[in-house]
């Protein structure tokens, strides 16, 4: 029987889930996530939820009880007019924890995302022991006490030695049962995500915030699809280098932009650490569309055609709107890779464009 407190808690969780799902697009586009992002849980602010309830008891005075003049304070409320004046209602937020798995499920439902199908040999099969049966011999640490007790009880009932007035069950050697395991093959799909971003002067804090929000939701979805996800970060202006996540989202430099430097470093990372026959590979590149004019776009096209696209599940390019960027690179990719399904481009027009960009990147289920 489920306890009433468990029923109430389950009802409360359903209400919270409904409230979060209702506001999910706002959470996605504006990044309204509060602290405490752990490995499996994240805290999200939702409006205060008041569950109605009845209280039994006698009326103790108050509105409608006896005579009174306008402005007379109700019992327990203090003097009329006490306190600081204000012209707006109070605002209350309730911070609730939700699992990243549940958050990913909501994202998939909201954006109607298909589950990802790993490509070919990229699904690695591993051996895993599961305790699914019992046997009559084994170490005492694996004794199945419940089944041993039931077997001893059945034996005493069958032999007529069970005394209901003195219900003492004493297992003998023949009654003892032990847990046993079997080896099962379990798919162990791995994925590697490579984030690349232009950090030249034209990519400001607003553009980096858009990338941070979008990357969080992409990570959340991919981690729900794969057993293991590794993430690497590359920044570039005229040169590229690998950095940690904090530097990736906060670094800002000046100077020109040479996108091929990031693609070349991405190629080396994939070849050295993530063999294409063992990993599902997802490079994401974010930029404002500017690139050095000395033929660098042709170098990028060659790298994509010869090394990157043949190895990856999908290559994604997101172009963030910037008042200082030319926006030319996305046009070049469209021109050279029209009809190439696993190169996906998205134009992100501010934070309101994040939802559509995420759907564009993930809607094919690659």
C-alpha positions, 0 to 999 in steps of 0.5 A: 500500500502506498503511504499518503505522503508518497501519494502527495509527493508523487502528485506534487512531482507531476504538478512540478513536471507540468509547470516546467514542461509548460515553461520549457521554451522559456527555460531553453531560450533564456537560460533560466537555470539556477546553480547546483548543476550536478552530474545527474541533477539540476535545480530549476526555478518554478513559480511557487506552487500552493496545493489547496487543502481543507482545515477543520475547526471553529471560526475564530472571528475575522471577516463577517463575524460581528460588527466593525468599521471600515479599516478595522484590522482583522484578528491577528493582522496588526494595525491597519497601514502597518508596514512598507507600502508597495505597488506590486505583488510579491514574487515567489520562486520554488527551486526544485531538483530534476534529473537530467534524464527527465529534462532530456525527456521533456526536451525530446517531447517538446521538440519532437526529437527522434531517438539517435541511432548509433552508426554501424560498429560505433555501438560497442558490445560489453560483457556484464554480469547479472544476478538472475538465477539461484543455485544450491552451492555458493559462498555465504555472502551470496545466500538468498535468504528469502528463497532459503526461508521459503524452501525450509518452510515448505519442507517443514509443512510437507513433513508435518514438523511445522508448529504454528504455536511455535513458528520456528523455521530452521534451514538445513543444508539442503534448503540453502539457495545462493544467487547465481549470475549469467554473462549478458552482452550489453551495447555500450555506445560511446559519443564524443562531442567537439565544440569549436567557437570563434573567439575573435573580437566580433563574438561578444558576451551575448553571442557566447551566452547563446552558445553556452545555452545551446551547448547545455541542451545539446549535451543533455540530449546526447547524454540521454542517448549514449552510455558515455559522452566525452566533450572537448573544447576548441577556440580559435581566432587566427589560430586554434587551441584546445581549452577547458569549458570555462575558458571556452565560454569566457575567452575573448580575443581580438584579431582576424579569424581563420576557421581552418585552424579549428577544423585542422585541430579538430581533425587531429583530436578525432584521429588521435583519440576517437577512432571512427569505428568505435565512437559516434562523433559530433563536431559543433562549430559556432561563429558569426560567419567571418573568415579570413579572405586568403582562400581559407574557406576553400581549405575548410571545404577540403578538410570537411570533404576529405577528413571530417565528414567521412568520419563523423555522424554529423557536422553542425555549424551554428552561425550566431547573429552579430552586428560585427560579423559578415555572415558569409561562411554559412552561405559558403557551406550551403553552396559547397554542401547542398544535399549533404545530409550529415552537414547541418547548418543553422542560423541563430537569430539571438536567444529566441532562435536557440530552440529552432537551432537545437531542433535543426541540429537534432531532428534527424536522429543521427 
